[in-house]
Amino acid sequence: MLTLQRVPTIVSINQTSSGDAISSLPGATLPVYRYAKADTRQIIPEDVFGSNVNSPPCSPPEEKPTRLDEIIQHEWQEREKKNLFRYNVAECESKLLQGPSGYIAQLNEGRHSKKRPTEFRVDEVLQPYDPKKFNFTKVDSEEILFAFEEKSNDVDSESYLENGPTGESPNIVVINVSPIEYGHILLVPKVKSQIPQRIDPENLVVALHMAVEVNNPCFRLGYNSFGAFASINHLHFQAYYLDAQFPIERAETTRIFESEKKGGYRISEVVKYPVRTLVYEAGDSLKELADVVGEACIRLQNSNIPFNILISDCGTRVFLIPQCYAEKQARGEVEQELLDTQVNPAVWEISGHIVLKRRKDYNIATEEFAEKFLAEVSLSESRFSEVKKMCKNVAERVEVASGLKETAYRGGLDLEIVL
């Protein structure tokens, strides 16, 4: 396992305004990691996690780190040495809040003062792409770690090339210059296509493959829609390492749908957790998982329901979390005490990793506060019931369609089923 090197990195970065860093990618050389279309892997036992949230990332028990796991950590540390981050995340304090749920609090004053402000509406999940605003074609070239591309065939011997050709619009991995935790990166599918911040099955499966290839239970990927605290309208997933279970991962669940196919996926409702959530458990096929979750996301987007996604357990579980905090905030329905914290409940906060911006909030943080705050994020029981009904309906349609023809998605239109 690579060691975490601690060096001061309180500096600014240089991001281009013209997109020159990305414009020359096709045909150019770039480090490239090539993944195969692998099946899902077994869920890692819960006891792999330690209780020290300040410790370096863990690896699966009795296994060496995968090649991709090593690459991400090594390349992230190299950028740390080059002072490419806005602040030194290693200096941020973290603690487990006392109580059975295991909420994690972090004090991250640098993220509040130096993070890029959002330039988008919070009441519209789908927003038109504007190339004039910041997007990931404008990142500094040194912030790019590698391209994450599918192998052309399963017999390719080399998974990683330090200098390899990129596709016309590669999936790229870049550092998050305002990190929350060690190894905080961004996965940007088809970067030159400049897709707005929206989910579909084709792009979701790329994130699932990354989770499988890393195969480290401490590595999770997250997604925020607009209205659920996305701040950049260019499709991207976030990911980082944390050597502790998120409370949402530990929460009880109850089954609401199970595929009739052998080795099929399952859908459960998370219970006894402040935010009403659905969790999809993978079967034998990542594509099926991406299809059923991706189509549910399309329906949420078209219904203007903000949501977050957490990809956990090495790609075998996907938490789908509809939320309404920004909506309640706009209507003046959130208590001033909570507003004063200036905490935006995005995927990490909702999952139980509460990133606090003020010392006084961190000092007095309790499990009671975390649950009170997260309760404001959740849809009402009646609204969540409608979402749950929709997701079950989507699953039933995908189940039928997958047995008759290749599933077709048309921007959220009903599935076309052809005998």
C-alpha positions as CSV (number, residue, x, y, z in Angstrom):
1,M,0.0,0.0,0.0
2,L,1.3,3.4,-0.9
3,T,2.0,5.7,2.0
4,L,0.3,9.1,2.4
5,Q,2.8,11.9,2.2
6,R,2.0,15.0,4.1
7,V,3.3,18.3,2.6
8,P,2.0,21.8,2.8
9,T,-0.1,22.7,-0.3
10,I,-1.7,26.0,0.5
11,V,-1.5,27.5,-2.9
12,S,-3.7,28.5,-5.8
13,I,-3.9,26.8,-9.2
14,N,-4.0,28.0,-12.8
15,Q,-6.9,26.9,-14.9
16,T,-7.2,27.9,-18.5
17,S,-10.0,29.9,-20.0
18,S,-9.6,28.6,-23.6
19,G,-9.7,24.8,-23.1
20,D,-6.2,24.4,-24.6
21,A,-5.4,21.6,-22.1
22,I,-8.0,19.3,-23.6
23,S,-8.2,20.5,-27.2
24,S,-5.2,18.5,-28.3
25,L,-6.2,15.2,-26.6
26,P,-7.4,13.2,-29.7
27,G,-4.3,11.6,-31.3
28,A,-2.1,13.0,-28.5
29,T,-0.4,10.9,-25.8
30,L,-1.7,10.7,-22.3
31,P,-1.5,8.1,-19.5
32,V,-4.3,5.7,-20.3
33,Y,-5.8,3.0,-18.0
34,R,-7.8,0.5,-20.0
35,Y,-10.5,-1.5,-18.3
36,A,-12.2,-4.7,-19.4
37,K,-16.0,-5.4,-19.3
38,A,-15.7,-7.3,-16.0
39,D,-18.5,-8.8,-13.9
40,T,-19.1,-7.3,-10.5
41,R,-17.0,-8.5,-7.6
42,Q,-17.9,-9.9,-4.2
43,I,-18.8,-7.3,-1.5
44,I,-15.9,-6.7,0.9
45,P,-16.7,-7.7,4.5
46,E,-17.6,-4.8,6.8
47,D,-14.7,-5.5,9.3
48,V,-12.2,-4.2,6.7
49,F,-12.9,-0.7,8.0
50,G,-11.0,0.9,10.9
51,S,-12.3,3.5,13.3
52,N,-9.6,6.1,12.7
53,V,-10.9,8.5,10.0
54,N,-7.5,10.1,9.8
55,S,-5.6,6.9,8.8
56,P,-4.4,6.2,5.3
57,P,-6.7,4.3,2.9
58,C,-7.2,0.6,3.4
59,S,-7.0,-2.2,0.9
60,P,-9.2,-5.3,0.7
61,P,-8.2,-7.9,3.2
62,E,-5.4,-10.3,2.1
63,E,-5.3,-8.7,-1.3
64,K,-2.7,-6.5,-2.9
65,P,-3.9,-3.1,-4.2
66,T,-5.2,-3.3,-7.8
67,R,-3.2,-1.5,-10.5
68,L,-5.8,1.2,-10.8
69,D,-5.9,1.7,-7.0
70,E,-2.1,2.2,-7.0
71,I,-2.2,4.5,-10.0
72,I,-4.8,6.8,-8.5
73,Q,-3.0,7.1,-5.1
74,H,0.4,7.6,-6.7
75,E,-0.7,10.2,-9.2
76,W,-2.7,12.1,-6.6
77,Q,0.3,12.2,-4.3
78,E,2.5,13.4,-7.2
79,R,0.1,16.4,-7.6
80,E,0.2,17.0,-3.9
81,K,4.0,17.3,-4.2
82,K,3.5,19.9,-7.0
83,N,1.3,22.0,-4.8
84,L,-1.7,21.8,-7.2
85,F,-4.3,21.9,-4.4
86,R,-6.0,25.0,-3.0
87,Y,-5.2,23.8,0.5
88,N,-3.7,20.9,2.4
89,V,-6.6,18.5,3.1
90,A,-4.3,16.5,5.4
91,E,-4.5,19.3,7.9
92,C,-8.3,19.1,8.1
93,E,-9.5,17.7,11.4
94,S,-11.9,14.7,11.4
95,K,-13.7,12.8,14.1
96,L,-16.4,10.2,14.6
97,L,-19.4,11.6,16.4
98,Q,-20.4,9.6,19.5
99,G,-23.4,7.4,18.9
100,P,-24.5,4.2,17.2
101,S,-24.8,5.6,13.6
102,G,-21.1,6.5,13.2
103,Y,-21.4,9.9,11.6
104,I,-18.1,11.5,10.6
105,A,-17.5,15.2,11.0
106,Q,-14.7,17.1,9.2
107,L,-13.6,20.7,9.7
108,N,-12.7,22.0,6.2
109,E,-12.4,25.8,6.3
110,G,-10.3,25.9,3.1
111,R,-13.1,24.3,1.0
112,H,-15.5,27.1,2.1
113,S,-13.1,30.0,1.5
114,K,-11.3,28.7,-1.7
115,K,-13.8,26.4,-3.5
116,R,-15.1,27.6,-6.8
117,P,-18.6,29.2,-6.3
118,T,-21.6,27.8,-8.2
119,E,-22.9,29.8,-11.2
120,F,-26.1,27.9,-11.7
121,R,-29.7,27.8,-10.7
122,V,-30.7,25.4,-7.8
123,D,-34.3,24.9,-8.9
124,E,-33.7,23.2,-12.3
125,V,-32.1,19.7,-12.5
126,L,-31.5,19.9,-16.2
127,Q,-29.8,23.1,-17.4
128,P,-28.4,24.0,-20.9
129,Y,-24.7,23.6,-21.3
130,D,-22.8,26.9,-21.6
131,P,-19.2,26.5,-22.9
132,K,-18.4,30.0,-21.6
133,K,-18.7,28.9,-18.0
134,F,-16.1,26.8,-16.3
135,N,-15.9,23.3,-17.6
136,F,-13.4,20.4,-17.5
137,T,-11.9,21.2,-20.9
138,K,-10.3,24.2,-19.1
139,V,-8.4,22.4,-16.4
140,D,-4.7,22.8,-16.2
141,S,-3.0,19.9,-18.0
142,E,-1.1,19.0,-14.8
143,E,-4.3,18.3,-13.1
144,I,-5.1,15.5,-15.5
145,L,-4.1,12.1,-14.0
146,F,-5.0,9.8,-16.9
147,A,-7.7,8.7,-19.3
148,F,-10.0,5.8,-18.3
149,E,-10.9,3.9,-21.4
150,E,-12.5,0.6,-22.2
151,K,-10.2,-2.0,-23.7
152,S,-10.7,-2.7,-27.4
153,N,-10.8,-6.4,-26.7
154,D,-10.3,-8.6,-23.6
155,V,-7.0,-10.0,-24.8
156,D,-5.1,-6.7,-24.5
157,S,-2.3,-7.4,-22.2
158,E,-1.4,-4.0,-20.8
159,S,-4.0,-2.2,-18.6
160,Y,-1.9,0.9,-18.2
161,L,0.1,2.9,-20.7
162,E,2.1,5.9,-19.5
163,N,1.8,7.3,-23.0
164,G,-1.1,6.0,-25.0
165,P,-3.5,7.4,-27.7
166,T,-6.8,8.8,-26.5
167,G,-10.2,8.4,-28.1
168,E,-12.0,11.2,-29.8
169,S,-13.6,12.2,-26.5
170,P,-11.9,10.3,-23.7
171,N,-13.1,9.7,-20.1
172,I,-10.5,11.6,-18.1
173,V,-9.6,11.6,-14.4
174,V,-8.5,14.8,-12.8
175,I,-7.7,16.0,-9.3
176,N,-10.3,17.9,-7.3
177,V,-8.4,21.0,-6.4
178,S,-10.7,21.6,-3.4
179,P,-10.5,18.2,-1.9
180,I,-12.6,16.8,0.9
181,E,-10.5,13.7,1.6
182,Y,-7.3,11.9,0.5
183,G,-7.4,10.9,-3.2
184,H,-10.3,13.2,-4.1
185,I,-10.6,13.0,-7.9
186,L,-13.2,13.7,-10.6
187,L,-14.2,11.3,-13.4
188,V,-15.3,13.2,-16.4
189,P,-16.9,10.9,-19.1
190,K,-16.4,11.9,-22.7
191,V,-14.8,15.2,-21.7
192,K,-14.7,16.7,-25.2
193,S,-18.4,16.0,-25.8
194,Q,-19.1,18.5,-23.0
195,I,-22.2,16.7,-21.7
196,P,-24.1,18.7,-19.1
197,Q,-24.6,17.4,-15.6
198,R,-27.1,14.6,-16.2
199,I,-27.0,10.8,-15.8
200,D,-27.8,8.2,-18.3
201,P,-26.9,4.4,-18.4
202,E,-24.0,4.8,-20.8
203,N,-22.1,7.2,-18.6
204,L,-23.1,5.7,-15.3
205,V,-21.6,2.3,-16.3
206,V,-18.2,4.0,-16.7
207,A,-18.3,5.0,-13.0
208,L,-19.3,1.5,-12.0
209,H,-16.4,0.1,-13.9
210,M,-14.0,2.4,-12.1
211,A,-15.3,1.2,-8.7
212,V,-14.8,-2.4,-9.8
213,E,-11.3,-1.8,-11.1
214,V,-10.2,0.0,-8.0
215,N,-11.7,-2.8,-5.8
216,N,-11.0,-0.9,-2.6
217,P,-14.0,-0.6,-0.2
218,C,-12.6,2.8,1.1
219,F,-13.0,4.2,-2.4
220,R,-16.4,5.5,-3.3
221,L,-17.8,7.5,-6.2
222,G,-20.5,10.1,-5.8
223,Y,-22.7,12.2,-8.0
224,N,-24.7,15.4,-7.4
225,S,-27.4,16.7,-9.7
226,F,-28.4,20.4,-9.9
227,G,-30.7,21.2,-7.0
228,A,-28.6,18.6,-5.0
229,F,-25.5,20.8,-4.9
230,A,-23.7,20.2,-8.1
231,S,-21.7,23.3,-8.9
232,I,-20.4,22.7,-12.5
233,N,-22.6,21.9,-15.5
234,H,-20.2,19.4,-17.1
235,L,-20.9,15.7,-16.4
236,H,-18.6,14.5,-13.7
237,F,-18.5,12.0,-10.8
238,Q,-16.5,12.6,-7.6
239,A,-14.5,10.0,-5.7
240,Y,-12.2,9.8,-2.7
241,Y,-10.9,7.4,-0.1
242,L,-12.2,7.2,3.5
243,D,-11.2,4.5,6.0
244,A,-14.5,4.3,7.7
245,Q,-18.0,3.2,6.8
246,F,-20.5,5.9,5.8
247,P,-23.5,5.7,8.1
248,I,-25.8,5.2,5.1
249,E,-23.8,2.1,4.2
250,R,-24.5,0.7,7.7
251,A,-28.2,1.4,7.7
252,E,-30.8,-1.3,7.6
253,T,-32.6,-2.0,4.4
254,T,-35.8,-3.8,3.3
255,R,-36.3,-5.4,-0.1
256,I,-38.8,-3.8,-2.5
257,F,-37.8,-5.5,-5.8
258,E,-35.8,-8.4,-7.0
259,S,-35.0,-9.4,-10.6
260,E,-36.5,-12.7,-11.7
261,K,-33.3,-13.4,-13.7
262,K,-30.7,-15.6,-12.1
263,G,-27.9,-13.4,-10.9
264,G,-30.1,-10.3,-11.3
265,Y,-30.1,-7.0,-9.3
266,R,-32.1,-6.1,-6.3
267,I,-33.6,-2.9,-5.0
268,S,-34.1,-2.1,-1.3
269,E,-35.3,0.9,0.7
270,V,-33.0,2.2,3.4
271,V,-34.7,2.3,6.7
272,K,-34.0,3.9,10.0
273,Y,-31.9,6.6,8.3
274,P,-32.8,10.4,8.3
275,V,-32.8,10.6,4.4
276,R,-35.2,8.4,2.5
277,T,-33.1,6.4,0.1
278,L,-33.1,3.5,-2.3
279,V,-30.2,1.1,-2.8
280,Y,-29.6,-1.0,-5.8
281,E,-27.5,-4.2,-5.3
282,A,-25.7,-5.5,-8.4
283,G,-26.1,-9.0,-9.7
284,D,-23.9,-10.5,-12.4
285,S,-24.0,-7.6,-14.8
286,L,-22.8,-4.0,-14.4
287,K,-24.7,-3.1,-17.5
288,E,-28.0,-4.2,-16.1
289,L,-27.3,-2.2,-12.9
290,A,-26.4,0.9,-15.0
291,D,-29.5,0.4,-17.1
292,V,-32.0,0.3,-14.2
293,V,-30.3,3.0,-12.1
294,G,-29.7,5.2,-15.2
295,E,-33.3,5.0,-16.4
296,A,-34.5,5.9,-12.9
297,C,-32.2,8.9,-12.9
298,I,-33.6,10.0,-16.3
299,R,-37.1,9.9,-14.9
300,L,-36.0,12.0,-11.8
301,Q,-34.3,14.5,-14.0
302,N,-37.3,14.9,-16.3
303,S,-39.5,15.3,-13.3
304,N,-37.1,18.0,-11.9
305,I,-36.4,16.0,-8.7
306,P,-32.9,16.6,-7.4
307,F,-30.9,13.6,-6.4
308,N,-27.5,12.3,-5.3
309,I,-25.8,9.0,-6.0
310,L,-23.3,7.0,-3.9
311,I,-21.4,4.1,-5.5
312,S,-20.1,1.8,-2.8
313,D,-18.8,-1.6,-2.0
314,C,-16.5,-1.8,-5.0
315,G,-19.3,-1.0,-7.4
316,T,-21.8,-3.6,-6.1
317,R,-24.2,-1.1,-4.4
318,V,-25.6,2.2,-5.7
319,F,-27.5,4.5,-3.3
320,L,-30.1,6.7,-5.1
321,I,-31.0,9.6,-2.9
322,P,-33.7,12.1,-4.0
323,Q,-33.6,15.3,-1.9
324,C,-35.3,18.7,-1.4
325,Y,-33.0,20.8,0.8
326,A,-32.5,23.6,-1.7
327,E,-36.2,23.7,-2.4
328,K,-37.0,24.0,1.3
329,Q,-34.3,26.5,1.7
330,A,-35.8,28.7,-1.0
331,R,-39.2,28.5,0.6
332,G,-37.8,29.6,4.0
333,E,-38.5,26.3,5.6
334,V,-35.1,25.5,7.0
335,E,-34.2,26.6,10.5
336,Q,-31.8,29.5,10.8
337,E,-29.5,27.4,13.1
338,L,-28.9,25.0,10.2
339,L,-28.6,27.7,7.5
340,D,-25.9,29.4,9.6
341,T,-23.6,26.4,9.2
342,Q,-23.5,27.1,5.5
343,V,-23.3,23.3,4.9
344,N,-24.6,22.2,1.5
345,P,-25.9,18.6,1.8
346,A,-24.4,17.0,-1.3
347,V,-23.7,13.2,-1.6
348,W,-20.9,13.0,1.0
349,E,-22.9,14.9,3.7
350,I,-26.0,12.9,3.0
351,S,-24.1,9.7,3.3
352,G,-22.9,10.7,6.7
353,H,-19.6,12.5,6.1
354,I,-20.5,16.0,7.3
355,V,-18.1,18.6,6.0
356,L,-18.3,21.6,8.3
357,K,-17.0,25.0,7.5
358,R,-16.8,26.7,10.9
359,R,-14.7,25.7,13.9
360,K,-17.5,26.4,16.3
361,D,-19.9,24.0,14.5
362,Y,-17.2,21.3,14.4
363,N,-16.5,21.6,18.1
364,I,-20.1,21.1,19.2
365,A,-21.1,18.6,16.4
366,T,-23.2,15.7,17.7
367,E,-25.1,12.8,16.2
368,E,-28.3,14.6,17.1
369,F,-27.2,17.6,15.0
370,A,-26.3,15.4,12.1
371,E,-29.7,13.6,12.1
372,K,-31.6,16.8,12.5
373,F,-29.8,18.4,9.6
374,L,-30.2,15.4,7.3
375,A,-33.9,15.1,8.1
376,E,-34.3,18.5,6.4
377,V,-32.8,17.0,3.2
378,S,-35.3,14.1,2.9
379,L,-38.4,14.0,0.7
380,S,-41.6,13.6,2.6
381,E,-43.0,10.1,3.0
382,S,-45.7,10.7,0.4
383,R,-43.2,12.2,-2.2
384,F,-40.8,9.4,-1.6
385,S,-43.5,6.9,-2.1
386,E,-44.1,8.3,-5.6
387,V,-40.4,8.1,-6.4
388,K,-40.2,4.5,-5.1
389,K,-43.2,3.6,-7.2
390,M,-41.6,5.1,-10.2
391,C,-38.3,3.2,-9.6
392,K,-40.1,-0.1,-9.2
393,N,-42.0,0.6,-12.5
394,V,-38.7,1.4,-14.2
395,A,-37.2,-1.9,-12.9
396,E,-40.1,-3.9,-14.1
397,R,-39.9,-2.3,-17.6
398,V,-36.1,-2.9,-17.8
399,E,-36.6,-6.4,-16.7
400,V,-39.1,-7.1,-19.5
401,A,-37.1,-5.2,-22.1
402,S,-33.8,-6.9,-21.3
403,G,-35.4,-10.3,-22.1
404,L,-36.7,-9.2,-25.5
405,K,-34.2,-6.8,-27.1
406,E,-31.3,-4.6,-26.2
407,T,-32.7,-1.9,-23.9
408,A,-33.2,1.4,-25.7
409,Y,-33.1,4.8,-23.9
410,R,-34.3,7.9,-25.6
411,G,-33.8,10.8,-23.2
412,G,-36.3,9.4,-20.6
413,L,-39.0,8.3,-23.1
414,D,-40.8,5.1,-22.3
415,L,-39.0,1.9,-23.2
416,E,-39.7,0.5,-26.6
417,I,-40.5,-3.2,-26.2
418,V,-40.4,-5.2,-29.4
419,L,-41.3,-8.9,-29.6
